[in-house]
Amino acid sequence: MKSSIISKLDLLQERHIEIENMLGDPTIITNQERFCTLSREYAQLNNISQYFYQWRKNQEEILTSESMLNDHEMREIAQEELQNLRKANQDLEKKIYMLLLPTDPHDERNCYLEIRAGTGGNEAAIFAGDLFRMYSRYAESQCWKIAVISAHEGEVGGYKEIVTKIIGIGAYGRLKFESGGHRVQRIPETESQGRVHTSSCTVAVMPELPKLILAAINPDHLKIDTFRSSGAGGQHVNTTDSAIRITHLPSGIVVECQDERSQHKNKAKALSVLASRIHEAEKTRCQQAEASTRRNLLGSGDRSDRNRTYNFPQGRITDHRIDLTIYRLNDIMEGKMDSLIAPIIQEHQADQLAALSENNE
């Protein structure tokens, strides 16, 4: 382990001991807010402190075993012991590195999922509907709730565009790598000669932001229009101007919401989506400004990004970012997405580990 990382771990261990002593202070115990903040920090440092303590102890045992190699009678036992200790050392270092990785503060939040039909006309809209169904099934398997914010249906099914909110702990962290271009290759039902057509959709995943950020949007920068809802809704459709369209003038971002009967509720939802889109646009701009040579698995949601290809004739799905191909397309379209999501998260963590090593050389 590099000396710079050991120094950092020493500081974290000192902080862990310091917080432990502070949590026993009666003046802090009576201050609930301070006590809760320190308790959360203590819990975050607890595992890493324990692993580092074990690593230190393991290092001492390695040195002891190495000193025994010069003893002819003890050499065989020492070699076997060293093998086990070094393997344990590698395991401990891996756990420590994983705990040192920077965390995304938005990972535990709810998220907005937007799916838009791209090239391919009606077939693209149908594929957008298939993607929405896939994500809905996955959300159900995770016990998350999904709420439609706005939807524009395709002429022969599916959606030209659908914006939803996924409500559940960790929703953004699991789905954030879905942003980008999704391409489908299959034979449309209307194709009489059995030719495979290629269509595309764009997916964008954004975290739901706290109300504090929402309040930071300048009202003077917003143009708000009302109109009558369309689509399913029975007798309440087209009776009042409850649907809301908000345009953010500086960026040109437009958000619509017609899910609720109440204009006030639609406005609140639209503002929340707008804040997330502005945040995402700013994040993308910063990433481009940094011009990092390292791969960025977090897609921008642009159509130029090609995350995946869904090939129905061959029953395969390929993630182009990590060169992963799986021949379980039907299962994945039914919402069994962990075999796709987990490898991307692991690859992202591997990239973070590489960056951590480079920064501490």
Buried (B, 14 or more C-beta within 10 A) or exposed (E): BEEEBBEBBEEBBEBBEEBBEBBEEEEBEEEEEBBEEBEEBBEBBEEBBBBBBBBBEBBEBBEEBBEBEEEEEBEEEBEEBBEEBEEBBEBBBEBBBBBBEEEEEBBBBBBBBBBBBBEBBBBBBBBBBBBBBBBBBBBEEBEBEBEBBBBBBBEEEBBBBBBBBBBBEBBBBBBBBBBBBBBBBBBBEEEEEEEBBBBBBBBBBBBBBEEEEBEEBEEEEBEEEEEEBEEEBEEEBEEEEBBBBBBBEEEEBBBBBBBBBEBEBBBBBBBBBBBBBBBBBEBBEEEEEEEEEEEBBBBBBEBEBBBBBBBBEEEBBBBBBBEBEBEBBEBBBBBBBBEBBEBBBEBBEEBBBEBBEEEBE
